[in-house]
Amino acid sequence: MVNRLIVALLAATVVLQLVLLLRQRPSAAPPQPSAVEDLGDDGIVVSLGQRPRLGDFRSRIVMIEISDFECPFCLRYFKDTFAHLKKEYVDTGLVSYVYMHLPLVQLHPNAMDAAKAAQCAGEQDRFWQAHDGLFEAAAQHNLNSATIGAVVRHSVSDVPTFDDCLLRIEARVARDVADAATLGVRSTPVFLLGVVGDNGTAAIRTRINGAHPLGVFKEAIDALQASALASRVLNGKRPRGLPSMLSANAAGAALARFVD
């Protein structure tokens, strides 16, 4: 009887030690989103509306940047990738480029002021000049209420109108923030790649999370271009620049000439 009691106590001690050991182990980190997510045809549609936009509006492919002027990773993308992507895809008319505000005010106290200033510059068709100036100020660790005003006022032609705009534009920025939340975007930067429809919307096909070198964006854009072009050819639609006499069987060969 005594031996059985001793064995039972030893067994209970071992179990207790195992429980304590398991509790001390760090919990598994939550899964991180992939750098590039293929969303397929999930029915995600974004209105392009009056958002700031670069490039040829007739482009079938659009890239939407969801960003924060005070975000260090957004700054990294601006410094390392944006100009190269713009030169290769936007300036050549292959992709149009749209900006959506997501100022993370809990982390970045100047982000909302920067977003409002840039949006007001956009009302004078100077959004992209303000965009570049704000990120350049951030690169100098000089983004604050004083420099935001100075940078953006320098880019606009009508300062009184700009100052008046600042008093009423926050609701416009807030709509972007709400749209980003609807899309499940809670960090910056995030990039959405989609196919432009005929009604001012884009069907989103790819999501890119975070700042990356040009090659990551190039691979995603080229894949979407090939898919969109093949779809239009197979449905009897002729993209601009594509020969009119092209059968479905010849679509694959044509892709090599129209997509890098």
C-alpha positions as CSV (number, residue, x, y, z in Angstrom):
1,M,0.0,0.0,0.0
2,V,2.8,2.4,0.9
3,N,4.6,1.6,-2.3
4,R,1.5,2.4,-4.3
5,L,1.1,5.7,-2.6
6,I,4.8,6.6,-3.3
7,V,4.3,5.8,-6.9
8,A,1.2,7.9,-7.1
9,L,2.9,10.8,-5.5
10,L,5.8,10.6,-7.9
11,A,3.5,10.4,-10.9
12,A,1.6,13.5,-9.7
13,T,4.9,15.4,-9.2
14,V,6.0,14.6,-12.7
15,V,2.6,15.7,-14.2
16,L,2.8,18.9,-12.1
17,Q,6.3,19.6,-13.4
18,L,5.2,19.1,-17.0
19,V,2.3,21.5,-16.6
20,L,4.5,24.2,-15.1
21,L,7.1,23.7,-17.9
22,L,4.5,24.0,-20.6
23,R,3.1,27.2,-19.0
24,Q,6.6,28.7,-18.9
25,R,7.2,28.1,-22.6
26,P,6.6,31.3,-24.7
27,S,3.4,31.2,-26.7
28,A,3.7,30.8,-30.4
29,A,3.8,34.1,-32.3
30,P,0.7,34.9,-34.4
31,P,1.1,34.0,-38.0
32,Q,2.5,37.0,-40.1
33,P,0.9,37.8,-43.4
34,S,2.9,36.8,-46.5
35,A,4.8,39.5,-48.4
36,V,2.6,38.9,-51.5
37,E,-0.9,37.5,-51.2
38,D,-2.7,36.2,-54.3
39,L,-6.3,37.2,-53.6
40,G,-7.7,35.6,-56.8
41,D,-11.2,36.5,-57.6
42,D,-12.4,37.2,-54.1
43,G,-14.8,40.0,-55.0
44,I,-12.7,42.7,-53.4
45,V,-13.5,45.9,-55.3
46,V,-12.1,49.4,-54.5
47,S,-13.5,52.6,-55.8
48,L,-10.8,54.8,-57.3
49,G,-13.0,57.9,-57.1
50,Q,-11.2,61.1,-56.6
51,R,-8.1,59.6,-54.9
52,P,-4.7,61.0,-55.9
53,R,-3.6,59.2,-59.1
54,L,-0.6,59.1,-61.3
55,G,-0.1,57.7,-64.8
56,D,-2.3,56.9,-67.8
57,F,-5.9,56.5,-66.5
58,R,-6.6,54.2,-69.4
59,S,-4.2,51.6,-67.9
60,R,-5.9,48.3,-67.2
61,I,-3.7,47.7,-64.1
62,V,-3.7,49.9,-61.0
63,M,-1.6,49.9,-57.9
64,I,-3.0,51.4,-54.7
65,E,-0.6,52.5,-52.0
66,I,-2.1,52.6,-48.5
67,S,0.4,54.7,-46.6
68,D,1.3,57.1,-43.7
69,F,3.8,59.9,-44.2
70,E,5.4,59.4,-40.8
71,C,5.7,55.6,-41.1
72,P,9.4,54.5,-41.4
73,F,8.6,51.6,-43.6
74,C,6.6,53.8,-46.0
75,L,9.7,56.1,-46.1
76,R,11.9,53.1,-46.9
77,Y,9.6,52.2,-49.8
78,F,9.7,55.9,-51.0
79,K,13.5,56.1,-50.8
80,D,14.3,52.6,-52.3
81,T,11.5,51.6,-54.6
82,F,8.9,54.3,-55.6
83,A,10.9,56.2,-58.1
84,H,12.1,53.0,-59.9
85,L,8.6,51.6,-60.0
86,K,7.2,54.9,-61.3
87,K,9.8,55.1,-64.1
88,E,9.3,51.5,-65.2
89,Y,5.6,51.1,-64.9
90,V,3.7,54.4,-64.3
91,D,5.6,56.8,-66.6
92,T,5.4,54.2,-69.4
93,G,1.6,53.9,-69.1
94,L,1.5,50.3,-68.0
95,V,0.2,50.9,-64.5
96,S,-1.8,53.8,-63.0
97,Y,-0.9,54.6,-59.4
98,V,-3.3,55.6,-56.6
99,Y,-2.6,56.8,-53.0
100,M,-4.9,56.1,-50.0
101,H,-4.3,57.7,-46.6
102,L,-3.9,55.6,-43.5
103,P,-2.4,57.9,-40.8
104,L,-1.6,55.7,-37.8
105,V,-2.3,58.4,-35.3
106,Q,-1.7,56.2,-32.2
107,L,1.9,55.7,-33.4
108,H,2.6,58.8,-35.5
109,P,1.4,62.1,-34.0
110,N,2.1,64.1,-37.2
111,A,0.6,61.7,-39.7
112,M,-2.9,63.1,-39.8
113,D,-1.6,66.7,-40.3
114,A,0.6,65.4,-43.1
115,A,-2.3,63.5,-44.8
116,K,-4.6,66.6,-44.5
117,A,-1.9,68.9,-46.0
118,A,-1.2,66.5,-48.9
119,Q,-4.9,66.1,-49.6
120,C,-5.4,69.8,-49.7
121,A,-2.4,70.2,-52.0
122,G,-4.2,67.7,-54.2
123,E,-7.2,70.0,-54.5
124,Q,-4.8,72.3,-56.4
125,D,-3.4,69.4,-58.4
126,R,-0.2,69.4,-56.4
127,F,-0.6,66.2,-54.3
128,W,2.4,64.4,-55.7
129,Q,4.7,67.4,-55.1
130,A,3.5,67.5,-51.5
131,H,3.8,63.7,-51.3
132,D,7.5,63.9,-52.3
133,G,8.2,66.9,-50.1
134,L,6.7,65.3,-47.0
135,F,8.6,62.1,-47.4
136,E,11.8,64.0,-48.0
137,A,11.2,65.9,-44.7
138,A,10.6,62.6,-42.9
139,A,13.9,61.4,-44.3
140,Q,15.6,64.3,-42.6
141,H,13.7,63.5,-39.3
142,N,12.0,66.8,-39.7
143,L,8.3,66.0,-40.0
144,N,6.3,68.2,-37.6
145,S,3.5,70.6,-37.7
146,A,5.7,73.5,-38.7
147,T,7.6,71.8,-41.5
148,I,4.5,70.1,-42.8
149,G,2.9,73.5,-43.4
150,A,6.1,75.0,-44.8
151,V,6.7,72.1,-47.2
152,V,3.2,71.9,-48.6
153,R,2.6,75.7,-48.8
154,H,5.7,75.9,-50.9
155,S,4.1,73.4,-53.4
156,V,0.7,75.1,-53.8
157,S,-0.2,78.2,-55.8
158,D,-3.0,79.5,-53.6
159,V,-2.0,79.5,-49.9
160,P,-5.3,81.1,-48.5
161,T,-7.3,78.4,-50.3
162,F,-5.0,75.7,-48.9
163,D,-5.3,77.1,-45.4
164,D,-9.1,77.1,-45.7
165,C,-9.0,73.5,-47.0
166,L,-7.2,72.3,-43.9
167,L,-10.2,73.3,-41.7
168,R,-12.5,70.9,-43.6
169,I,-10.5,68.1,-45.1
170,E,-10.2,65.7,-42.1
171,A,-13.5,64.0,-43.0
172,R,-12.0,63.2,-46.5
173,V,-9.0,61.6,-44.9
174,A,-11.2,59.7,-42.4
175,R,-13.0,58.1,-45.4
176,D,-9.7,56.7,-46.6
177,V,-9.1,55.3,-43.1
178,A,-12.6,53.7,-43.0
179,D,-12.0,52.2,-46.5
180,A,-8.7,50.7,-45.4
181,A,-10.4,49.2,-42.3
182,T,-13.0,47.6,-44.6
183,L,-10.2,46.1,-46.7
184,G,-8.6,44.7,-43.5
185,V,-5.6,47.0,-43.7
186,R,-4.3,48.0,-40.3
187,S,-0.7,48.7,-40.9
188,T,1.4,50.5,-43.5
189,P,2.5,50.3,-46.2
190,V,0.2,48.0,-48.0
191,F,-0.2,47.8,-51.8
192,L,-3.2,46.5,-53.7
193,L,-2.9,45.5,-57.3
194,G,-6.0,45.3,-59.4
195,V,-7.7,45.4,-62.8
196,V,-9.5,48.6,-63.6
197,G,-13.2,48.3,-64.6
198,D,-15.3,50.5,-66.7
199,N,-17.1,52.1,-63.7
200,G,-14.2,53.7,-61.8
201,T,-13.5,50.7,-59.7
202,A,-10.7,48.2,-59.4
203,A,-11.0,44.5,-58.8
204,I,-8.2,43.7,-56.5
205,R,-6.2,40.6,-57.3
206,T,-2.9,40.9,-55.3
207,R,-1.9,42.4,-51.9
208,I,1.7,43.2,-51.1
209,N,2.4,43.8,-47.4
210,G,5.3,46.0,-46.4
211,A,8.2,47.8,-48.1
212,H,10.1,45.6,-50.6
213,P,12.7,46.0,-53.4
214,L,11.5,46.6,-56.9
215,G,11.8,43.0,-57.9
216,V,8.9,41.9,-55.5
217,F,6.6,44.5,-57.1
218,K,7.8,43.7,-60.6
219,E,7.0,40.0,-60.3
220,A,3.5,40.7,-59.0
221,I,2.7,43.4,-61.6
222,D,4.0,41.3,-64.5
223,A,2.0,38.3,-63.4
224,L,-1.2,40.4,-63.2
225,Q,-0.5,42.0,-66.5
226,A,-0.1,38.6,-68.2
227,S,-3.3,37.4,-66.5
228,A,-5.3,40.5,-67.5
229,L,-4.1,40.5,-71.1
230,A,-4.8,36.8,-71.5
231,S,-8.3,37.2,-70.1
232,R,-9.1,40.1,-72.5
233,V,-7.8,38.3,-75.5
234,L,-9.6,35.1,-74.7
235,N,-12.8,37.1,-74.2
236,G,-12.4,38.7,-77.7
237,K,-11.3,42.1,-76.4
238,R,-8.2,43.7,-78.0
239,P,-6.0,45.7,-75.6
240,R,-4.4,48.8,-76.9
241,G,-1.3,48.0,-79.0
242,L,-2.3,44.4,-79.6
243,P,-2.7,43.3,-83.2
244,S,-6.4,43.0,-84.2
245,M,-6.0,39.6,-85.9
246,L,-5.0,37.5,-82.9
247,S,-6.6,34.1,-82.2
248,A,-6.9,32.7,-78.7
249,N,-4.3,30.1,-79.6
250,A,-1.8,32.9,-80.4
251,A,-2.5,34.7,-77.1
252,G,0.4,33.0,-75.3
253,A,2.9,34.0,-77.9
254,A,1.6,37.6,-77.8
255,L,2.2,37.8,-74.0
256,A,6.0,37.5,-74.5
257,R,6.0,40.8,-76.6
258,F,3.7,42.8,-74.4
259,V,4.9,41.7,-70.9
260,D,8.5,41.7,-69.7
